[in-house]
Amino acid sequence: MANVSVAAEWQLLYNQYYRKPEIYPMKRKHIDLSRNKLRIFNSAGVQISETVWRHPGGRLIGMVWTDDQTLICVVQEDSGIEELLHCIAVIEPQYTISGNVEVLLGVSDASVLVVEEDGVQQLGVGLLRGPLQKMVVSGPIYT
């Protein structure tokens, strides 16, 4: 074993020193992305799920989990979005008029896009200044 200084493990961040010890080894090996599969790993790198990606020509622009742990994927050719995506939020089906999941996207031109199965609608045109950095959807307010 090589002699390594204990001080070499510590990194200065502003005025504090931190270190990142390895708690467990990462399990993932070389991942071949050319097989058109979507894989989900936990923080240790252990694969927990896998599915066939049915949109090989579509560029994935955003992913978000619903309350019931369904993964929602937004692809560019389903949505036609050209702007840079800054944030994403899900409106659960019980809170939408259509009864389907709707996804809110904060894009670089300072607007919000609502993406659903039928298409894309733009909201907040001219109302927002600068791109949104974070969105959160809250439930209905009962009085």
TORKEKE-413672 format. One record per atom (N, C-alpha, C): x, z, y; chain; residue in one letter; residue number from 0; atom name. Coordinates in Angstrom, 1 decimal. Layout:
       X       Z       Y  unit  code  pos  site
       X       Z       Y     A     a  NUM    CA
...
END
This chain:
       X       Z       Y  unit  code  pos  site
     0.8     0.0    -1.2     A     m    0     N
     0.0     0.0     0.0     A     m    0    CA
     0.9     0.0     1.2     A     m    0     C
     0.5    -0.8     2.2     A     a    1     N
     1.3    -0.9     3.4     A     a    1    CA
     1.1     0.2     4.3     A     a    1     C
     2.1     0.6     5.1     A     n    2     N
     2.0     1.7     6.0     A     n    2    CA
     1.3     1.1     7.3     A     n    2     C
     0.1     1.6     7.6     A     v    3     N
    -0.7     1.2     8.7     A     v    3    CA
    -1.0     2.4     9.6     A     v    3     C
    -0.7     2.3    10.8     A     s    4     N
    -1.0     3.4    11.8     A     s    4    CA
    -2.5     3.7    11.8     A     s    4     C
    -2.9     5.0    11.8     A     v    5     N
    -4.3     5.3    11.9     A     v    5    CA
    -4.8     4.9    13.3     A     v    5     C
    -4.0     4.9    14.3     A     a    6     N
    -4.4     4.5    15.6     A     a    6    CA
    -4.8     3.1    15.7     A     a    6     C
    -4.3     2.2    14.7     A     a    7     N
    -4.6     0.8    14.7     A     a    7    CA
    -6.1     0.6    14.4     A     a    7     C
    -6.8     1.5    13.7     A     e    8     N
    -8.2     1.4    13.4     A     e    8    CA
    -9.1     1.6    14.6     A     e    8     C
    -8.6     2.2    15.6     A     w    9     N
    -9.4     2.6    16.8     A     w    9    CA
    -9.4     1.5    17.8     A     w    9     C
   -10.5     1.1    18.4     A     q   10     N
   -10.6     0.1    19.4     A     q   10    CA
   -11.2     0.7    20.7     A     q   10     C
   -10.6     0.4    21.8     A     l   11     N
   -11.0     0.9    23.1     A     l   11    CA
   -12.2     0.0    23.6     A     l   11     C
   -13.3     0.7    24.0     A     l   12     N
   -14.5     0.0    24.6     A     l   12    CA
   -14.8     0.8    25.8     A     l   12     C
   -14.6     0.2    27.0     A     y   13     N
   -14.6     0.9    28.3     A     y   13    CA
   -13.7     2.1    28.3     A     y   13     C
   -14.2     3.3    28.3     A     n   14     N
   -13.4     4.4    28.4     A     n   14    CA
   -13.5     5.3    27.1     A     n   14     C
   -14.0     4.7    26.0     A     q   15     N
   -14.1     5.5    24.8     A     q   15    CA
   -13.5     4.7    23.6     A     q   15     C
   -12.9     5.4    22.7     A     y   16     N
   -12.4     4.8    21.5     A     y   16    CA
   -13.4     4.9    20.3     A     y   16     C
   -13.5     3.8    19.6     A     y   17     N
   -14.4     3.7    18.4     A     y   17    CA
   -13.6     3.1    17.3     A     y   17     C
   -14.1     3.4    16.1     A     r   18     N
   -13.5     2.7    14.9     A     r   18    CA
   -14.6     2.3    14.0     A     r   18     C
   -14.4     1.3    13.2     A     k   19     N
   -15.4     0.8    12.2     A     k   19    CA
   -14.9     0.9    10.8     A     k   19     C
   -15.1     2.0    10.2     A     p   20     N
   -14.6     2.1     8.8     A     p   20    CA
   -15.5     1.3     7.8     A     p   20     C
   -15.0     0.8     6.8     A     e   21     N
   -15.8     0.1     5.8     A     e   21    CA
   -16.4     1.1     4.9     A     e   21     C
   -17.8     1.1     4.9     A     i   22     N
   -18.5     2.1     4.2     A     i   22    CA
   -18.8     1.6     2.7     A     i   22     C
   -19.0     0.3     2.6     A     y   23     N
   -19.2    -0.4     1.3     A     y   23    CA
   -18.7    -1.8     1.5     A     y   23     C
   -18.3    -2.4     0.4     A     p   24     N
   -17.8    -3.8     0.5     A     p   24    CA
   -19.0    -4.8     0.6     A     p   24     C
   -18.8    -5.8     1.4     A     m   25     N
   -19.8    -6.9     1.5     A     m   25    CA
   -19.9    -7.6     0.2     A     m   25     C
   -21.2    -7.8    -0.3     A     k   26     N
   -21.4    -8.5    -1.6     A     k   26    CA
   -21.5   -10.0    -1.5     A     k   26     C
   -21.7   -10.5    -0.4     A     r   27     N
   -21.9   -12.0    -0.3     A     r   27    CA
   -20.6   -12.7    -0.5     A     r   27     C
   -20.7   -13.8    -1.2     A     k   28     N
   -19.5   -14.7    -1.4     A     k   28    CA
   -19.7   -15.9    -0.5     A     k   28     C
   -19.1   -17.0    -0.9     A     h   29     N
   -19.3   -18.2    -0.2     A     h   29    CA
   -20.7   -18.7    -0.3     A     h   29     C
   -21.4   -19.0     0.8     A     i   30     N
   -22.8   -19.3     0.8     A     i   30    CA
   -22.9   -20.8     1.2     A     i   30     C
   -23.4   -21.6     0.2     A     d   31     N
   -23.6   -23.0     0.4     A     d   31    CA
   -24.9   -23.3     1.0     A     d   31     C
   -25.0   -23.7     2.3     A     l   32     N
   -26.2   -23.9     3.0     A     l   32    CA
   -26.8   -25.3     2.8     A     l   32     C
   -26.1   -26.1     2.1     A     s   33     N
   -26.5   -27.5     1.9     A     s   33    CA
   -27.7   -27.7     0.9     A     s   33     C
   -28.0   -26.6     0.2     A     r   34     N
   -29.1   -26.7    -0.8     A     r   34    CA
   -30.5   -26.5    -0.3     A     r   34     C
   -30.6   -26.5     1.0     A     n   35     N
   -32.0   -26.3     1.6     A     n   35    CA
   -32.7   -25.1     1.1     A     n   35     C
   -32.0   -24.0     1.1     A     k   36     N
   -32.7   -22.7     0.8     A     k   36    CA
   -32.5   -21.7     1.9     A     k   36     C
   -33.6   -20.9     2.1     A     l   37     N
   -33.6   -19.9     3.1     A     l   37    CA
   -33.3   -18.6     2.3     A     l   37     C
   -32.2   -17.9     2.6     A     r   38     N
   -31.9   -16.7     1.9     A     r   38    CA
   -31.9   -15.5     2.9     A     r   38     C
   -32.3   -14.3     2.4     A     i   39     N
   -32.4   -13.1     3.2     A     i   39    CA
   -31.5   -12.1     2.5     A     i   39     C
   -30.6   -11.5     3.3     A     f   40     N
   -29.7   -10.5     2.9     A     f   40    CA
   -29.9    -9.2     3.6     A     f   40     C
   -29.6    -8.1     2.9     A     n   41     N
   -29.7    -6.8     3.6     A     n   41    CA
   -28.4    -6.6     4.4     A     n   41     C
   -28.2    -5.5     5.0     A     s   42     N
   -27.0    -5.3     5.8     A     s   42    CA
   -25.7    -5.2     5.0     A     s   42     C
   -25.8    -4.9     3.7     A     a   43     N
   -24.6    -4.9     2.9     A     a   43    CA
   -24.3    -6.2     2.4     A     a   43     C
   -25.0    -7.2     2.7     A     g   44     N
   -24.7    -8.6     2.2     A     g   44    CA
   -25.3    -8.9     0.8     A     g   44     C
   -26.2    -8.0     0.3     A     v   45     N
   -26.9    -8.2    -1.0     A     v   45    CA
   -28.1    -9.1    -0.7     A     v   45     C
   -28.2   -10.2    -1.5     A     q   46     N
   -29.4   -11.1    -1.3     A     q   46    CA
   -30.6   -10.4    -1.8     A     q   46     C
   -31.7   -10.4    -1.0     A     i   47     N
   -32.9    -9.7    -1.4     A     i   47    CA
   -34.1   -10.7    -1.6     A     i   47     C
   -33.9   -11.9    -1.1     A     s   48     N
   -35.0   -12.9    -1.2     A     s   48    CA
   -34.4   -14.3    -1.0     A     s   48     C
   -35.1   -15.3    -1.6     A     e   49     N
   -34.7   -16.7    -1.4     A     e   49    CA
   -35.9   -17.6    -1.6     A     e   49     C
   -36.0   -18.6    -0.8     A     t   50     N
   -37.0   -19.6    -1.0     A     t   50    CA
   -36.5   -21.0    -0.6     A     t   50     C
   -37.2   -22.0    -1.1     A     v   51     N
   -36.8   -23.3    -0.8     A     v   51    CA
   -37.3   -23.7     0.6     A     v   51     C
   -36.4   -24.2     1.4     A     w   52     N
   -36.7   -24.6     2.8     A     w   52    CA
   -37.3   -25.9     2.8     A     w   52     C
   -38.6   -26.0     3.1     A     r   53     N
   -39.4   -27.3     3.0     A     r   53    CA
   -39.3   -28.1     4.3     A     r   53     C
   -38.4   -27.8     5.2     A     h   54     N
   -38.3   -28.6     6.4     A     h   54    CA
   -36.8   -29.0     6.6     A     h   54     C
   -36.2   -29.8     5.7     A     p   55     N
   -34.8   -30.1     5.7     A     p   55    CA
   -34.4   -30.8     7.0     A     p   55     C
   -35.3   -31.5     7.7     A     g   56     N
   -35.0   -32.2     8.9     A     g   56    CA
   -35.2   -31.4    10.1     A     g   56     C
   -35.9   -30.3    10.0     A     g   57     N
   -36.3   -29.5    11.2     A     g   57    CA
   -35.2   -28.4    11.4     A     g   57     C
   -34.8   -28.3    12.7     A     r   58     N
   -33.9   -27.3    13.1     A     r   58    CA
   -34.6   -26.0    13.3     A     r   58     C
   -34.2   -24.9    12.7     A     l   59     N
   -34.8   -23.6    12.8     A     l   59    CA
   -34.4   -23.1    14.2     A     l   59     C
   -35.4   -22.7    15.0     A     i   60     N
   -35.1   -22.2    16.3     A     i   60    CA
   -35.4   -20.7    16.5     A     i   60     C
   -36.2   -20.2    15.6     A     g   61     N
   -36.5   -18.8    15.7     A     g   61    CA
   -37.2   -18.2    14.4     A     g   61     C
   -36.9   -16.9    14.2     A     m   62     N
   -37.5   -16.3    13.0     A     m   62    CA
   -38.0   -14.9    13.5     A     m   62     C
   -39.1   -14.4    12.9     A     v   63     N
   -39.6   -13.1    13.3     A     v   63    CA
   -40.4   -12.5    12.1     A     v   63     C
   -40.4   -11.2    12.0     A     w   64     N
   -41.2   -10.6    10.9     A     w   64    CA
   -42.6   -10.1    11.5     A     w   64     C
   -43.6   -10.3    10.7     A     t   65     N
   -44.9    -9.7    11.0     A     t   65    CA
   -45.0    -8.3    10.6     A     t   65     C
   -46.1    -7.6    10.9     A     d   66     N
   -46.3    -6.2    10.5     A     d   66    CA
   -46.4    -6.1     9.0     A     d   66     C
   -46.9    -7.1     8.3     A     d   67     N
   -47.0    -7.0     6.8     A     d   67    CA
   -45.8    -7.6     6.1     A     d   67     C
   -44.7    -7.7     6.9     A     q   68     N
   -43.4    -8.2     6.3     A     q   68    CA
   -43.4    -9.6     5.9     A     q   68     C
   -44.2   -10.5     6.6     A     t   69     N
   -44.1   -11.9     6.3     A     t   69    CA
   -43.1   -12.5     7.3     A     t   69     C
   -42.2   -13.4     6.9     A     l   70     N
   -41.2   -14.0     7.7     A     l   70    CA
   -41.8   -15.3     8.3     A     l   70     C
   -41.9   -15.3     9.7     A     i   71     N
   -42.4   -16.5    10.4     A     i   71    CA
   -41.2   -17.3    10.9     A     i   71     C
   -41.1   -18.6    10.5     A     c   72     N
   -40.0   -19.4    11.0     A     c   72    CA
   -40.6   -20.5    11.9     A     c   72     C
   -40.0   -20.7    13.0     A     v   73     N
   -40.4   -21.7    14.0     A     v   73    CA
   -39.3   -22.8    14.0     A     v   73     C
   -39.7   -24.1    13.7     A     v   74     N
   -38.8   -25.2    13.6     A     v   74    CA
   -39.0   -26.1    14.8     A     v   74     C
   -38.0   -26.8    15.2     A     q   75     N
   -38.1   -27.6    16.4     A     q   75    CA
   -39.1   -28.8    16.2     A     q   75     C
   -39.1   -29.5    15.0     A     e   76     N
   -39.9   -30.7    14.9     A     e   76    CA
   -41.4   -30.3    14.7     A     e   76     C
   -41.8   -29.0    14.3     A     d   77     N
   -43.2   -28.6    14.3     A     d   77    CA
   -43.6   -28.2    15.7     A     d   77     C
   -42.7   -27.7    16.5     A     s   78     N
   -43.0   -27.2    17.9     A     s   78    CA
   -42.6   -28.2    19.0     A     s   78     C
   -41.6   -29.1    18.8     A     g   79     N
   -41.1   -30.0    19.8     A     g   79    CA
   -40.4   -29.3    21.0     A     g   79     C
   -39.9   -28.1    20.7     A     i   80     N
   -39.3   -27.4    21.8     A     i   80    CA
   -37.8   -27.8    22.0     A     i   80     C
   -37.5   -28.1    23.2     A     e   81     N
   -36.2   -28.6    23.6     A     e   81    CA
   -35.4   -27.5    24.3     A     e   81     C
   -36.1   -26.5    24.9     A     e   82     N
   -35.4   -25.5    25.7     A     e   82    CA
   -34.7   -24.5    24.9     A     e   82     C
   -33.9   -23.7    25.5     A     l   83     N
   -33.2   -22.7    24.8     A     l   83    CA
   -34.1   -21.5    24.6     A     l   83     C
   -34.2   -20.9    23.4     A     l   84     N
   -35.0   -19.8    23.1     A     l   84    CA
   -34.3   -18.5    23.4     A     l   84     C
   -35.0   -17.7    24.2     A     h   85     N
   -34.4   -16.4    24.6     A     h   85    CA
   -35.0   -15.2    23.9     A     h   85     C
   -36.3   -15.2    23.6     A     c   86     N
   -36.9   -14.1    22.9     A     c   86    CA
   -38.2   -14.6    22.1     A     c   86     C
   -38.6   -13.8    21.2     A     i   87     N
   -39.7   -14.2    20.3     A     i   87    CA
   -40.6   -13.0    20.0     A     i   87     C
   -41.9   -13.2    19.9     A     a   88     N
   -42.8   -12.1    19.5     A     a   88    CA
   -43.9   -12.7    18.7     A     a   88     C
   -44.5   -11.9    17.9     A     v   89     N
   -45.7   -12.3    17.0     A     v   89    CA
   -46.9   -11.6    17.5     A     v   89     C
   -48.0   -12.4    17.6     A     i   90     N
   -49.3   -11.9    17.7     A     i   90    CA
   -50.0   -11.9    16.4     A     i   90     C
   -50.3   -10.8    15.8     A     e   91     N
   -50.9   -10.7    14.5     A     e   91    CA
   -52.3   -11.4    14.5     A     e   91     C
   -52.7   -11.9    13.3     A     p   92     N
   -54.0   -12.7    13.2     A     p   92    CA
   -55.2   -11.9    13.7     A     p   92     C
   -55.2   -10.5    13.5     A     q   93     N
   -56.4    -9.8    13.9     A     q   93    CA
   -56.6    -9.7    15.4     A     q   93     C
   -55.6   -10.1    16.2     A     y   94     N
   -55.6   -10.0    17.6     A     y   94    CA
   -55.8   -11.4    18.2     A     y   94     C
   -55.9   -12.5    17.5     A     t   95     N
   -56.1   -13.8    18.0     A     t   95    CA
   -57.5   -14.3    17.8     A     t   95     C
   -57.9   -15.3    18.7     A     i   96     N
   -59.2   -15.9    18.6     A     i   96    CA
   -59.3   -16.7    17.4     A     i   96     C
   -58.2   -17.5    17.0     A     s   97     N
   -58.2   -18.4    15.9     A     s   97    CA
   -58.2   -17.7    14.6     A     s   97     C
   -57.7   -16.4    14.6     A     g   98     N
   -57.6   -15.7    13.3     A     g   98    CA
   -56.3   -16.0    12.6     A     g   98     C
   -55.4   -16.8    13.2     A     n   99     N
   -54.1   -17.2    12.6     A     n   99    CA
   -53.0   -16.5    13.4     A     n   99     C
   -51.8   -16.4    12.8     A     v  100     N
   -50.6   -15.9    13.5     A     v  100    CA
   -50.3   -16.8    14.6     A     v  100     C
   -50.0   -16.2    15.8     A     e  101     N
   -49.5   -16.9    16.9     A     e  101    CA
   -48.1   -16.4    17.3     A     e  101     C
   -47.2   -17.2    17.7     A     v  102     N
   -45.8   -16.8    18.0     A     v  102    CA
   -45.6   -17.1    19.5     A     v  102     C
   -45.1   -16.1    20.3     A     l  103     N
   -44.8   -16.3    21.7     A     l  103    CA
   -43.3   -16.5    21.8     A     l  103     C
   -42.9   -17.5    22.5     A     l  104     N
   -41.5   -17.9    22.7     A     l  104    CA
   -41.1   -17.8    24.1     A     l  104     C
   -40.2   -17.0    24.5     A     g  105     N
   -39.6   -17.1    25.9     A     g  105    CA
   -38.5   -18.1    25.9     A     g  105     C
   -38.7   -19.1    26.7     A     v  106     N
   -37.7   -20.2    26.8     A     v  106    CA
   -37.0   -20.3    28.1     A     v  106     C
   -36.0   -21.1    28.2     A     s  107     N
   -35.0   -21.1    29.3     A     s  107    CA
   -35.6   -21.6    30.6     A     s  107     C
   -36.7   -22.3    30.6     A     d  108     N
   -37.3   -22.7    31.9     A     d  108    CA
   -38.3   -21.7    32.5     A     d  108     C
   -38.1   -20.4    32.1     A     a  109     N
   -38.9   -19.3    32.7     A     a  109    CA
   -40.4   -19.5    32.4     A     a  109     C
   -40.7   -19.9    31.1     A     s  110     N
   -42.1   -19.9    30.7     A     s  110    CA
   -42.2   -19.4    29.3     A     s  110     C
   -43.5   -19.2    28.9     A     v  111     N
   -43.8   -18.6    27.6     A     v  111    CA
   -44.5   -19.7    26.9     A     v  111     C
   -44.1   -20.0    25.7     A     l  112     N
   -44.8   -21.0    24.8     A     l  112    CA
   -45.6   -20.2    23.7     A     l  112     C
   -46.8   -20.6    23.5     A     v  113     N
   -47.6   -20.0    22.3     A     v  113    CA
   -47.6   -21.1    21.3     A     v  113     C
   -47.0   -20.7    20.1     A     v  114     N
   -46.9   -21.7    19.0     A     v  114    CA
   -47.8   -21.2    17.9     A     v  114     C
   -48.7   -22.1    17.4     A     e  115     N
   -49.6   -21.8    16.3     A     e  115    CA
   -49.6   -23.1    15.4     A     e  115     C
   -50.3   -23.0    14.3     A     e  116     N
   -50.3   -24.1    13.4     A     e  116    CA
   -50.7   -25.4    14.0     A     e  116     C
   -51.6   -25.4    14.9     A     d  117     N
   -52.2   -26.6    15.5     A     d  117    CA
   -51.3   -27.2    16.6     A     d  117     C
   -50.4   -26.4    17.2     A     g  118     N
   -49.6   -27.0    18.3     A     g  118    CA
   -49.0   -25.9    19.2     A     g  118     C
   -48.6   -26.4    20.4     A     v  119     N
   -47.9   -25.5    21.3     A     v  119    CA
   -48.6   -25.6    22.7     A     v  119     C
   -48.7   -24.4    23.3     A     q  120     N
   -49.3   -24.3    24.6     A     q  120    CA
   -48.4   -23.5    25.5     A     q  120     C
   -48.3   -24.0    26.8     A     q  121     N
   -47.4   -23.4    27.7     A     q  121    CA
   -48.2   -22.4    28.6     A     q  121     C
   -47.6   -21.2    28.8     A     l  122     N
   -48.2   -20.2    29.6     A     l  122    CA
   -47.3   -19.8    30.7     A     l  122     C
   -47.8   -19.2    31.8     A     g  123     N
   -47.0   -18.6    32.8     A     g  123    CA
   -46.2   -19.6    33.7     A     g  123     C
   -46.7   -20.8    33.8     A     v  124     N
   -46.0   -21.9    34.6     A     v  124    CA
   -46.0   -21.4    36.0     A     v  124     C
   -44.9   -21.3    36.6     A     g  125     N
   -44.8   -20.9    38.0     A     g  125    CA
   -45.0   -19.5    38.3     A     g  125     C
   -45.3   -18.6    37.3     A     l  126     N
   -45.5   -17.2    37.6     A     l  126    CA
   -44.3   -16.4    37.3     A     l  126     C
   -43.4   -16.8    36.5     A     l  127     N
   -42.2   -16.0    36.1     A     l  127    CA
   -41.0   -16.5    36.9     A     l  127     C
   -40.1   -15.5    37.2     A     r  128     N
   -38.8   -15.9    37.8     A     r  128    CA
   -37.7   -15.6    36.8     A     r  128     C
   -37.0   -16.6    36.4     A     g  129     N
   -35.9   -16.4    35.4     A     g  129    CA
   -36.5   -16.3    34.0     A     g  129     C
   -35.6   -16.6    33.0     A     p  130     N
   -36.1   -16.5    31.6     A     p  130    CA
   -36.4   -15.1    31.2     A     p  130     C
   -37.3   -14.9    30.3     A     l  131     N
   -37.6   -13.6    29.8     A     l  131    CA
   -36.5   -13.2    28.8     A     l  131     C
   -36.1   -12.0    28.8     A     q  132     N
   -35.1   -11.5    27.9     A     q  132    CA
   -35.7   -10.8    26.7     A     q  132     C
   -36.9   -10.2    26.8     A     k  133     N
   -37.5    -9.5    25.7     A     k  133    CA
   -39.0    -9.5    25.9     A     k  133     C
   -39.8    -9.7    24.8     A     m  134     N
   -41.2    -9.6    24.8     A     m  134    CA
   -41.7    -8.6    23.7     A     m  134     C
   -42.8    -7.9    24.0     A     v  135     N
   -43.4    -7.1    23.0     A     v  135    CA
   -44.9    -7.2    23.1     A     v  135     C
   -45.6    -7.4    22.0     A     v  136     N
   -47.0    -7.5    22.0     A     v  136    CA
   -47.6    -6.2    21.7     A     v  136     C
   -48.6    -5.8    22.5     A     s  137     N
   -49.3    -4.5    22.2     A     s  137    CA
   -50.7    -4.8    21.7     A     s  137     C
   -51.3    -3.9    21.0     A     g  138     N
   -52.6    -4.0    20.5     A     g  138    CA
   -53.6    -3.8    21.6     A     g  138     C
   -54.9    -3.9    21.2     A     p  139     N
   -56.0    -3.8    22.2     A     p  139    CA
   -56.0    -2.3    22.7     A     p  139     C
   -56.5    -2.2    23.9     A     i  140     N
   -56.7    -0.8    24.5     A     i  140    CA
   -58.2    -0.5    24.4     A     i  140     C
   -58.4     0.7    23.8     A     y  141     N
   -59.8     1.2    23.6     A     y  141    CA
   -60.1     2.3    24.6     A     y  141     C
   -61.2     2.2    25.2     A     t  142     N
   -61.6     3.3    26.1     A     t  142    CA
   -62.7     4.2    25.6     A     t  142     C
END
